Every structure is written in C-alpha cells, then in structure tokens.
Amino acid sequence: MENQKAIEEGILASYKRLNLSLDPRLITLEASKDPKHGDYASNIVLKTAKMYGFKPLELATKVADNFSSDVVERLEVAGPGFLNFFLKKSSLADVMKKILEEGEHFGDGKKKNYTINVEFVSANPTGDLHLGHTRGAVLGDTISNIYEKAGYQVIREYYLNDCGNQVRHLGLSLQARYRELFGYPLELGDDDYHGVDLIAIAEKIKEEKGDELLEQNEENLKWFMARGIQEEFQKIQNDLSDFGVRYDVYSRESEIRASGLIEKILAEFKVKGYTYEKDGALYLKTTSFLDDKDRPLVKSDGVYTYFLPDIAYHYSKKKRGADLLVDLLGADHHGYINRLKSALMMLGESQDSLAVDIYQLVRVYRDGQEVKMSKRTGKAITHRELVEEVGKDAVRYLFVERASGIHVDFDIDLAVKKSKDNPLYYAEYAHARCASLLELGKEYQLNVDGNLLNTEKEAKILKHLASFPEIIENSALQRAPWKLASYLDELARLMHEYYAANKIIDSVKKELTGARLALIKAIKIVLKEGFRLLGVNAYEKM
C-alpha cells in the first residue's frame, strides 16, 4: 500500500547488491507530472554517483539492473541519471479498497512509544488574544493532531504566566477601574493596562462585592491581581475552545515558583560551576554551549529574571515524561532558543530534547488595503473579532496554508468568497460534491475493484490518495501542517477536474459506476480526515 516506501526499500536493496552503503535519508521520490515519465522519479543516483566513483548514467544503469519491487512494473533510466518508476496497476488499484476498509484510520501511523509535549499560545492573561496568538493556536493544534495521527503520544500544554510585574499592573489597573465606578479619579500609569475590557470585569466585581474593596492596600491588590488573572484567562480559554483548540495540561508559573524547583536548579548550576557574579547579578554561562552571550538569572536586587523560571518550567516538562519538547513561539523569540537549549544541556538533557518553531506575523487585508485597526475598538484587530467576521474554518485553513516562517497575508474578502478562488471553499465544495454524488448513486453497489478505473485522471487520483500516509508522516516529522493543506488543495482540484471530465453515474455501465462511486467515497474519506486534522468542518451540502 505504501508504494513510496516499497520503492525506497527497492533502491536500498539495489545499492546493497552493488556493495554500496546508502543512507536512506538521501532518497527522495517525486510524483511525476507526466505519466510518460512514470509515476515516481528519483535523483538519488545524481546525489551519490560521485561519492562512489561512478558517472551518473553508469550508476543509474547498474541500480536499474539490480532493482526489484512488488509494486513496480518497470524502471527506466532517463536523462543524465534520473530513475523513473512505473507502478503496477494493481498497486494503485488496491488503494481504494484499503481506504474504504480503514475509513478515517487510513493514514494512521504505527503507535510509537514516544511522547511529545507541544506548548503553544501561552498568552499572558492580561488582555485579548491577538492574531499572532491565533496563528500559534492554529499551528500548535494542527501539529498536535498530525502527531497523533502519525502515532505519537501528545501532550498539549498551555503555560500561564501568573507572576511578576505584568500581573501586578493588571491588578492595579483593575483596582483603578473598580474605584472609578465609585467616583474616584482614574489613575493608570504608563505600564498599567488601559484596555476597556477591564471595565466590564470591574462592574461585575462591584455587583458582587459592593464597596468592600475600595481601600488601597496590599491585601486588596492581591485580590484584584488574582481576580484579574481568573477573568482574563477564562476569556482566553473560551476563545480558544470556540476556535476548536483543546489542551491536556495548564501549567502556572506560580506553581513552578512554589515547588522549590527553581532553587534546586539554581543550586545545581552553582555546584557545576555554570554561574558567576557580575555587577551584583548572577549570570549563567550559556556561551559554554550554544548561546552568543551569557544570560542573567538573578538581578542585582535578588529578583529572578524571567529566564530562570522558564528553565525550571521546561525541565519540569521533560521530567514529566516527555521525550521531546516542542515550543511554538512568535517572531520576536529567535534569541531565546539557544539560551534555553544551553540551560537544559547543563541539566543533562540533550540538545535535541527541545525543538522551537518560530512563526511570523499576520497581516489582514480588506479591499486590497492592509487593515490594522478594528472598526469597533479603534485598536488592533483581535482574534475574537476576526473569527466572528469570517468564521473559524476560514481562519484555521487559510492561516495554516503558509509555512510558519512566512508572513500570512489574510484577505478578508477572499476568506468569505464562495468561489474556487477561496482555497477553503474549493476544498469544502469538493467534499460536498462527493457527498452529493454518493447520495445520487446510493442505489448502486460500490465496486472496490480499482482495475476498472483506467483513465489518466483516475490514475492520478489513486496515486494522490496513496500518498496520504506519507504526507501525514512527513507533515509530522517536519511539523509542517501546510504540507497537508497543500495536499488537500490538490486532491480537491483533482476531484473537480474528474467530475467535469467524466460521467460518474451511468445507468448503462453499472460496474463502472460502482467503481467510480467507490473512488468518490475514497476521496470523501480522505478529504474529511484531512479537514479534521486541520480543525475544519466537512460539509455534506453547500
């Protein structure tokens, strides 16, 4: 079924017969655009001929002569040394039967004894989610879905920064809004939060507590800090839940600080000789590992920098049983990666135990012009506002189509457009069209004999369907959900072109109709599962 893997194994075996050692990671296969050049092509010979002392064409001929595979009808050498593989018809014909048998589990990877902790969003609970958080949510949730599909155990985690100056300023700001409701002048400093969302929270507190909390003392301030965190974080949780994002674990900085782990780690750094004092502050020798400069852990006033609790937090995640930690961070965190990896290495973890993916910013456009401000608030467009305007599906699908390292230019007009120009609508309509055809042809018995499907378009669809497990595996290993989105775009295109060029339901050709409807059902199954992984609905009617 996994034709690509079978071809790769055949290539490895051919090299072995020639007494040549080959790293399997060097093998790449690409689907041929022209069926005259086979179903798949590889440039492996061009990559390796020189290292073995052969001319490319000479080595390609030897590899071809020693190649055999149950899924390949023939292998041709082309150009300066390309290998073109022509699949046996039966190897494609079996794809459809397998999809119909396995249903939504088609493409599932083997269960792996490997746990991946994916931390994403982790927005400070001091205001509304912005569009950078939206992109982090889409990427984190989709990557987690694909990891699970590929057979990994996944822990989805949110880290709540509920300590420090930002929380104190939140408390002060909420307290000021509360006092304002009783006629006191509004006193907000430059570092306080000026968002009007705090007014609603203050009104709720006034209704509950009356004037009990008017006195400005430390006890009342702590109460406002805790209540502010609670209210703001609840909004974040609601927005993410409505967006189809779920978490397994919520960790709090306050819990890390209370656990004593920070002090234990600090003591270990000192014992190992990884710290030194400078200008009254305590520094960590991160340059001894991967960093470009040493980083402060404790300020001259004895207060921990944000870096120290973060080290403890990541170390705690690792000790909870994760084999790999994955952090999804915004564009301003590039300098953060090597310092954190260095700290974990000092604690005995490997350099590869942490992977950090940086995602770029989002720009929103309407009528061809960039939109920076919300009409409602006059401030930056929030996550909630964008989702309310264009819908969850459009945001999730169009945000994930581009690689994380590329800016997203989100066109609101395109997102709500009901035409093939809108990739989401085009893909969803392909699924709905499949559902409609299956309903119209429900009286016909499905025929899973793929050998009846003889057109070039049918072969392309079968080949594309056959590559779904490989797409899942590659998307997981590379944390590249945009590869899955691209796959679905192409499957939708193939489906629409097939529908336009062929009569799917033909009362005269009942066996062929049954085979074509079976193909339509296979397409529908894969589209629906792909949509599920991206967090998008698969509609039966549109």
N, C-alpha and C positions, 0 to 999 in steps of 0.2 A: 504494500500500500504506500509506503513512504518511498516513492520512486527515487527521489533525490539521494536519500541515504543509501539505497541499493547501488546507485551509480557510483557514489563516493567510495563505497566498500569495494566495488569492482576496480576502481582506479588504484586504490591502495594495494589490492591483491596483484594487480598487473605490475606495479613498481616492485613489489616484493619478489615476484617471479624473475624480475630483471636484476635482483640483488641490490636494489636501490631503496634506501630508507627514506620515507616520505612523511613529513609532518602533516597530519590530516587537516590541520587548521589552514594550510595553504590552499586547499581545494575549494574553489568557488564554482558554482553552477549558475548559469543564467538561462531563463526561458528564452527560446529562440523566437524572434518576431516573425520570421518567415519559415513556414513549415518545410520548405525545400531544404532548409539548413538543420532539420531535425527538431526535436522537442527541447533539448537542452544542449548548451555548449559550455566548454571549459577551456581556460587558457593556462591550465596547470603546467603544461609542457613548456610554454614560453617563460613561466616563472622559474622552472627548475633545470632546464637543459644545460645552461652554462655551468651550474654547480656540479653537474655530473660529467662534464666534458663532452657533451653531445651538441650537435647542431639541432635546433628545434624540430625541423622536419624529420630528421633521423630518429630522434627520441619519440616523436609522436607516432611514427610508424611502428616502432617496437612496442610502445604501450598499446596501440590498437591491436597488434597481432597477439598480445598476451591478455587481452581484456575479455571477460565473460561476465554476464549478468542475466538473471532470470527475467529481468524487466526490459532488457534492451534487445531490439530486433537486429540492429546493426549500428556500427560505429564507423564514422567517416573522418578522415583527416582533411582539414581544409586550410587554405591559405598558408601562412608560414609555420603552422603547427597547432591550429585550433582542433579540438576534438568535438565533433558533433554527434550527439546521441539520439537515435531514433527508437522510441519506446515501442514495445509490443502493444498491439491494440488491446489485448486482454488486460494489460497492466493498468490502462486507463479505464477500461470497461468496469473493472471491479470497484472503482472509486465510488460510483453511485450507490452500489449495493451496500458498501460499508457505511456510507453516510446515513442511509435510510435505516440501517440496523442500529447504529450507535446514536443517532439523533444528536441532541445537544452535547453529548460527550465526545463527538468526533473532534479530534484535535487535542484531546486531553493528554497531557504528558504523564509519564510514569511517576508514581508517588516517590518523592525524594525525601530522605531523612536529612533535611536541610531547612533551617528556619531563617527567614529574612524579616527584619524589623524595618518597616517603612514609616519614617516620620515625615509628615507633610502638613502644610499650612501653619500650625503653631503660632497663629497671630496673637499679638499682645491683646489682652482683653480690655482695651481702652477706647474702643470705637468700632465703627462698622468695617466689615471686610471690604478691601479694595480689589481691583481687577488683577493685581499681582497675586493676591491670595486665591482668586478664582482660578488662575492658571495653575497654581500649585495644587489646588484641590483636584482639578481635572487630571493632571499628570499623576499625582500620588494615588488617587483612587483607581485610575485605569491601569497603572503599572501593577498595583496590588492585585487587581482582577486577573491580569495576564499571568503574573507569577503563579497565582493559584491554579489557573488553567494549565500551566506548564508542569504542575505537580509539586510546587514548593509549598511549604507551610509559611504563612504570612501573618505578621502582627502589624496592624495599622495603629499608629500611635500619634497622639497629639501632646505636645509639651506646653504646659501652661505657665508662663512667666508671671507668677502672682507675688513677686517680691520686688524690692528696690524702689528707686525714686519715681519710676513711672506710676507705680501703684499708689504711692503717697500723693502724687499730684492728682491722680484720679479721685482719691478720697477728698482732697482739699477742694477740688472742682465741684464734686457732688455736694459737699457740705455747703459751699458757697451758693449753689443753685437752690438748695433747700432753704437756707436763710433768706435768700432773695424773696421766696414766696411769703415770708412774714414781714416784708417791708425793709429788710436790711439792704444796704447798697451791695451790688455785685462786685466782689473782689477776686479777680482772676489774674494770676501772674503770667508772665510770658511762657513759662514752662507748664502751665496748667492747661486743661482741656476745655476748649471754647465751644465744642460741639453742642448743638441744641438738643441732641438726643438725651442729654443728662437732665433736661427739664422734666421730661416725662417720668423719669425714674424718681426725681425729687418730689414730684406731685404724688406719686404712689407712696413714697415714704411719709409725706405729710398726712396723707389719708390714714395711714396705718399708725403712725406714732404721734401725730399732733405736734406739739411744740417741745416734746421731750428732749430733743437732740440739739437744741439751739446753742447751748453753751459750747464754746470753742476750747475743748480740752483734748488731751491725747487719747483718752478712752473713747470719746465720741468720734474722733478722727479715725481710729482703728475700726470702729463700727462702719463708718462710711466707706472706708477702703474695702472691707470685706463685702459689703453690700454692692458696691460698685462693680467689683470683680464678678460677683454672682450674677448680677443683672446683665452685664456686658457679655459675659461668657455664655449665658443662656441664649442671647441673641445670635451669637456666633454658631452655637450648636444647632439652633433652629434653622439658620440659613444653610448650613452645610447638610443637614438632614433633608431639607426640602430640595437640595441640589443632588440628592442621591448618594451622598458621601457618608460612610459609616466608619467608626473607629472601634478597636478592640480594647485599647488602653488609653486612659488620660493620666498623664504624669504631671505633678506640680513641683515647681521649684521649691516651694515651701517644705514639701515632704523630703526633698533631697537635702535641704539645709538642716532639717530636724533629725535626719537619720544618723548624723555623725560621719557620713561617708566623706564629706569634703575634708574634714580634719584628718581622717585616716590617709587619704590620698596625698594631702599636703605633707604629712609626716613621712610618707614613703618617698616622695620626691626629694625631701631633705636628706633622708638616710642614703639615698642613691647618689647624692651629690649633683642633682639636676637643678638646684636653685642657688641664687646668690642675691645679695642685697645691693641696691644702688639708690642713692638719694632717699633712703628711708623706706623704699618699696622693695618687695620681694619679686624676683624675676625667675622665669622658667627658661632653661637653656634649650629652647626648641630648635635653635640653629645647629645643635648637635645631631639633628635628624633631618627634617625636610624643610624647615622654615627659613625665611630670609632674614629674620631678626628675632631676638628673644622677646618673650611676652610677659607683662606683669601679671602676677597672680593676686598679690595683696598690695593695696595702695599704701602710701606713707602714713595715712591716718588709721591703718589697720582694717579698712573695709575691703572685702573681697571684690576683685574685678568680676565682670560677668563671665569671663573665660573660665574661672575656677569652678563654679557650679556647673557649667556646661561640660567640663571634663568629667566631673563626678556623674552627671546625668548619663552621658554616653557610656561610661564604664558600667553603670548600673544596668543599662540596656543589654550590654554584652553579657554580663553575669546572670541575667535572667534567662539566658539560653539561646540568644540569637547567634547564628553563625555569621551573618552579615548584617551590618547596619547600613541603611540607605537613608540619606537626608536629601530632601528636595528644598533648595534654598533660592532666594531671589538673586537678582543680578549683582547686588552690592556685597555679596558674600565670598567673592573669589579668594580674598586673602585669608579667609577663615579655614580653608580646607587643610592646608599643610600644617598649620599650628595645632589643629585638633588631632590630626593623624599622628603628629610627633608626640603629643601628650599620651595618646593611647599606646604608642610603641614603648614609651618609658614605663608603662604599667604592664608590659608583657604581651600586648596584643600585636598582631601582625599589621603591616602597612595596609594590607588588602581587606582588613576586617571592617573598614569604613569606606563607603562609596558616597560621594556627594555630587549630585547633579544640579547645575546652575541653570535656571530658566530666565529668559529675557522678558522684557516688559510687554505690555499690551497697549496698543493704540486703537481708539474707537473712531470710526468714520460714519458720517451721515451726509447724504447728498454730495459725496466726494470731498467733504471737508472734515478735518480732524475735530472731534468733539472732546473737549477737556472738562467741561463743566456740566453739571446736572442742571436742567431747567428748574427742577423742583427746589433744590437747595442752594444753587449757585456755587457748589463745591464740586470736587472731583466725583465722577460717576462711581457709585458703589456697586458691589457685587449684586446686592439685592435688586437694585434698580435695573441693571442690565438683564438679569434673569427674568424679572417681571415683564420687561418690554419685549423680549424676543423669545423667551421660553428656555427651559432647562436643556432640552435636546440640542437646540441650535448652538448654545454656548458651549456645551460639552463637545460636540462633534467638531465645530469649527476651531475651538481652542486647541484641540489635540492633533489637528492635521499637520501642523508645522513642528519641526524638530525643536526641542526645548531651547537650544542655543540660538534660535532665530526669533526676532520680534514677531508678534502676532498683530496684524492689521485687521481688526474686526470691523466688517462693513455691516452696519445695522440693516441697511436696505436689502442687502443680499441675504442676510440671515432670515428675513421674513418673506423672501420671494418664493413663490411657488412655481419654479421652473427648473430646467436642467442646469441652469447657471448656479443654482444653490446645491452644493455637493450633498448636503444632508437631505434635502427634498428629493434629489435624484436617486439617492440610495434607498430612502424610505419608500419611494414610489415603486422601486424595483421589487421590494418585499411585498408591497400591497398588490402589485400586478401578479406576482406568483400566487398569492392567496386567492385572487380573483380567478385565475386560470384553474387552480385546483378545485375551486367551488364549481366552476362551469363544467369541469370534467370529472366530477365525483362519481359518475356512473361507470367510468372506465376503470378497468383493473390496472393498477400500476405494474409496469413491466421493468424489472431491475436488470434486464439483460442489456448491458451497455453496448453490446456488439451491434445493436440495431441503429445506434447513433453514428452516422457515417459522414456527416457534413464537417467542413473545416471549423465552423463556428462551434459545433458540439464538441469537437476535439479540444478546442481552446478552453471551453468552459470546464470540461473534465480535468484538463491539465491544471487549470487555475484552482479548482476545488481540491485537487490532490495536494496542492502546495500549502493548504491551510495549516496542517500540523507544523510544517517548517516555519511558517510565518509566526505562529504562536511561540515556538521555541526561540526564534531569533529576536522577536519583539521583547521576550522576557530577558534573555541574556544581555541584550543591549539596552534594556529599559527604554525601548523606542516604540511607544504606542502609535506613533504616526505611521509606522510601517503597516500596522493593522488597518488604520484608517485608509491608507492608500490601497491596500488590498481590497477593501470593501468598495471603494470608488471604482476600481477596475472590474470587480465582479458585477456591480450594478450596470456598468457600461456594457459588458458582455451580455448580460441578461436582456437589456433593452434592445440591443442590436439583433440578438437572436429572435426576439419576439417580432421585431419589424420585418425580418427576412424569412421567417418560417411560419407555416400554418401548424400551430401546436396541437389543436384538436381537429381531427379529421375523421368523420364517422365512417369513411370508407377504409381507412388504414388504421384499424383499431389497435393492432400490436404496436405500430409505430407511435400512435397517440399515447398508449400506455407507457412507452419508453420515454417519450418526451415529457410527459407529466411527471414521471419519476425524476427526471433531470430537474424539472422545475421545483419539485419538492426538495431535492438535494440543495439547490440554490437557496431556497427559502430557509432551510435549516441553518445553513452556514451564515447567511445574512443575519438571521435572528440572533445567533450565538455571538457573532461579531458585534452586533449592536449592544447586546447585554454587557459584553466586556467593556465597551466604551461608555456604558451607562445611558444608552439611548433607547427609546421605545421603538418597537417593531409593530407598525400598524397593519391591520388586516384590510382596512379600507381607508382611502384618502380622497 
